[in-house]
Amino acid sequence: MELPFFHGKITRKACEELLSKKRNGSYLIRESETMEGALCLCVFFEDLIYTYRIFREHQGYFRIQTSEGTPERTFKTLKDLIYNFEKPDQGLITNLRYPVKKQKASQRRWRLKSGMDSVYDEVDDSGDYITVLP
């Protein structure tokens, strides 16, 4: 799946770290840790991360669990799903505004932490550091 906001098999904790310093409406999609074959749309709003499950239907379409009372809809692609929820009042806590893009390995920059020869920090585009264990 080649979508910049699709992070694949990352943990809920890693997802929370990616979204924790973002703006309202920031989002990413990851594979569910608890439901085989399901995806999670994770959305940051007011210092909380809301998770919506996305299921793949047998016809290849995507169905998302949204707020109670919102009609269930299916989408042909994840791009179609995202496009729909970029509009306000579609059943999510907020509309999707800022995709959190997955960094490609070739885009990562590393620097040696002072005083520690074998531990490096990964520098991301926002200037924050993610500690990488040896």
C-alpha positions in Angstrom: 0.0 0.0 0.0 1.8 3.2 -1.2 -0.1 5.9 0.6 2.0 8.5 2.5 -0.3 8.5 5.6 -0.3 4.6 5.8 2.3 3.5 8.4 1.7 -0.2 8.2 2.5 -2.3 11.2 3.3 0.2 13.9 2.2 -0.1 17.5 -0.5 2.0 19.2 2.3 3.5 21.3 4.4 4.5 18.3 1.3 6.0 16.7 0.6 8.0 19.8 4.1 9.3 19.8 3.8 10.4 16.1 0.5 12.2 16.7 1.1 13.6 20.2 2.8 16.8 19.1 0.5 17.5 16.1 -2.4 19.8 15.4 -6.1 19.1 15.6 -7.1 17.1 12.5 -3.7 15.3 12.1 -4.2 11.7 11.2 -2.5 8.4 10.0 -3.6 4.9 9.2 -2.0 1.8 10.7 -2.6 -1.9 10.9 -4.7 -2.9 13.9 -2.8 -4.8 16.6 -5.9 -6.5 18.0 -8.0 -7.3 14.9 -6.4 -9.3 12.1 -6.9 -7.6 8.7 -8.4 -4.4 10.2 -6.8 -1.0 9.9 -7.0 1.9 12.3 -7.6 5.6 11.3 -6.0 7.5 14.2 -7.0 11.2 14.5 -5.6 13.8 16.9 -8.0 16.3 18.5 -7.8 18.3 21.7 -4.8 16.4 23.2 -6.5 13.0 22.6 -6.1 10.4 19.8 -9.3 8.9 18.5 -9.1 5.5 16.7 -11.6 4.3 14.1 -11.5 0.8 12.8 -11.5 0.3 9.0 -12.6 -3.1 7.7 -12.0 -4.6 4.3 -15.1 -6.1 2.8 -15.1 -9.2 0.7 -15.7 -7.1 -2.4 -12.5 -5.2 -1.7 -14.2 -2.1 -0.4 -13.4 -0.4 2.9 -16.0 0.2 5.7 -15.3 2.4 8.6 -16.8 2.5 12.1 -17.7 6.1 12.9 -19.9 7.8 15.5 -23.1 6.2 16.6 -26.1 7.3 14.5 -23.9 8.0 11.4 -25.0 5.9 8.4 -22.4 3.2 7.6 -20.7 3.8 4.3 -18.2 1.9 2.2 -15.4 3.3 0.0 -13.7 1.8 -3.0 -10.2 3.0 -1.9 -8.6 4.4 1.2 -8.0 7.6 -0.7 -11.8 7.9 -1.3 -12.3 7.3 2.4 -9.8 10.0 3.4 -11.2 12.4 0.8 -14.7 12.0 2.3 -13.6 12.6 5.9 -11.6 15.7 4.9 -15.1 17.4 4.9 -16.5 18.5 8.3 -19.4 16.7 10.1 -19.0 13.2 8.5 -19.0 11.2 11.7 -15.5 11.6 13.0 -14.4 13.8 16.0 -13.0 16.3 13.5 -12.4 16.4 9.8 -9.1 15.1 8.5 -6.7 17.9 7.8 -3.0 17.0 8.2 -1.7 13.6 7.1 1.2 12.4 9.2 3.4 11.0 6.5 5.5 7.9 6.9 9.2 8.7 6.6 11.2 6.6 4.2 14.4 5.1 5.5 16.4 7.1 3.0 15.0 10.4 4.4 16.0 9.7 7.9 19.0 11.6 9.4 21.0 10.4 12.3 23.4 12.0 14.7 25.5 10.7 17.6 24.2 11.6 21.0 26.8 13.4 23.0 28.8 11.2 25.3 27.3 7.9 24.1 29.2 6.2 21.3 26.7 3.6 20.4 23.4 5.3 20.8 22.1 7.5 18.0 19.1 9.9 17.7 16.9 10.0 14.7 16.2 13.5 13.5 12.7 14.0 12.1 11.5 16.9 9.9 9.8 18.6 12.9 13.1 18.9 14.8 12.0 16.4 17.5 14.1 13.4 18.3 13.2 9.8 18.4 15.5 7.6 20.5 16.6 4.5 18.6 17.8 1.7 20.8 20.9 -0.3 19.7 
